[in-house]
Amino acid sequence: MVRHGESEWNVLGRWQGRADTKLTDAGRRQAHDAALRIAQLDLDIRRVVTSSLSRAHETGEIVARTLGLAAPTVDERLVETDVGPWEGLREHEIEAGWPNYLRDRRTPPNFEPPHDVYERATSVLRELHHAEQNVLVVSHSGVIRTIRRVMEVPDRRLHNLEGCYFHVEPDGHLMAGAFVSLSSASLPTTNDAV
């Protein structure tokens, strides 16, 4: 499961949440490079599933096309965390309106609760487990990081086209695996989740 390529608001340092921002040209190149990296690593990806937001879906389309796979399946449950009143703001604007919230990992009213994000996103991962094939899921930093935090495993900021492996055990138990980076051209960007 990886974060999408660089988006227009990544460049501006704005928190995206559910805003449907587009990929930049650099983001499109990152997606193409990610597909080449997947082939180089021989990950045997057979299917791509994406969030419905444009930045994730276009990333998945580029990867699938480059790997010669079918068009990605879209799943609404993979959309980014609803960040409520922080959508479109930069970190200094959040700090001005909600002092120390970011530092203390607090969220404002109308920010989607972590367990809601976890439940909707991991339900997709568990369903994909039944396909018994390697699937690339293209989602968002906030979703990936929230899953890891709820699972109480180490977490870190994710660059574009970074993420981690998730494995589903035969009994349905979800395991968080190693971090993965599929693009060397990825730069640090605004964190979309606390």
Secondary structure, 3 states (H helix, E strand, C coil): CEECCCEHHHHHCECCCCCCCCECHHHHHHHHHHHHHHHHHCCCEEEEEECCCHHHHHHHHHHHHHHCCCCCEECHHHCCCCCHHHCCCEHHHHHHHCCCHHHHCCCCCCCCCHHHHHHHHHHHHHHHHCCCCEEEEEECHHHHHHHHHHCCCCCCCCCCCEEEEEEECCCCCEEEEEEEECCCCCCCCCCCCC
